[in-house]
Amino acid sequence: MQTGNHEAILDVMIQVLFSLCLAWVVFATIGLVRRRAYNLTSAESAGARRISPDFLRIDRGKRGAAIAAGADFDAAPSPAAGPDVDTHAWPIARISRLLALVSAILTFVAAAFTAVDKVETVQGVYDRMSASLGEFVDVIARHQVGFAFATTVIAVNFAILVIRLVRGPTS
């Protein structure tokens, strides 16, 4: 593929991404305005009163009644399963989630096109660097501190990887 084709595709994808971002900002603003209109506030905006949750005070009688009601509910036949519909989801929220998904997909595709576009450049650099071991040693000699830092970072991360693999997954 030619480089020009990739650039044209990336330009279109960037324009679509910016359009989606603008649409997301608009829909998020509409949602904020709607929440403000109905005086819906988030939990973290509540005052600093000394509030204690209900589960800290246990009423044994109500607990027993709730357990019995739960057992009765479990024993009763379940109603016919209808479509699982979120009645509280606003169409704007669905559109915002869809726009976020589309922008994530576009970002991934743009990264893939960019990677494909850079293959020739990377191959050229690799060919120049692997032409002789002497040139590689010269680069290391010119950038001793950077090479030492990069080698240390790689070694430490490799050691962390090995330690985590030996220990196994932690819960």
C-alpha positions, 0 to 999 in steps of 0.5 A, a space after each residue: 500500500 502507498 503511504 498516501 492512502 494511509 494518510 488519507 484514511 488516517 485523516 478521515 478517521 481523525 475527523 470522525 474521531 473528533 466528531 465523535 468526541 464533540 458529540 460525546 461532549 454535547 451528550 454529556 452536557 445534555 445529561 448534566 443539564 438534565 440531572 441538574 433540572 431534576 436535582 439529581 446529585 452524585 453521592 460524593 456531593 452530599 454534605 459531611 453529616 455523620 451518617 451511619 449505614 443501616 446495616 450497622 444496626 441489625 433488627 433480628 425480627 426484620 431479618 428473620 422476616 426478610 429471610 422467610 420472604 426470600 425463601 417464599 420468593 425462591 419457592 414461588 414459580 418465576 414469572 415468564 422471562 421477558 426481555 431484559 430492558 433497562 427502563 432507566 437508561 436514557 437514549 442519550 446514555 445509550 448513544 454516549 456509550 455507543 459513541 465511546 465504543 465507536 471512538 475506541 474502535 476507530 482509535 484501535 484501527 488508526 493505531 493499526 494503520 499507523 503500525 502498518 505504515 511504519 513497517 518500512 521505516 522500521 525495516 530501514 532502521 533495522 537494516 542500517 543498524 544490523 549492517 555491522 555490529 560496529 555501528 551498534 557498538 558505536 551507538 552504545 558508546 555514544 549513549 552510554 548513560 541511556 543504554 545503561 538506563 534502558 538495560 537496567 529498566 529492561 532487566 528489572 522488569 524482566 526480573 519482576 515478570 519472572 518473580 510474578 510467574 514463579 509466585 503464580 496469580 495472586 488474589 
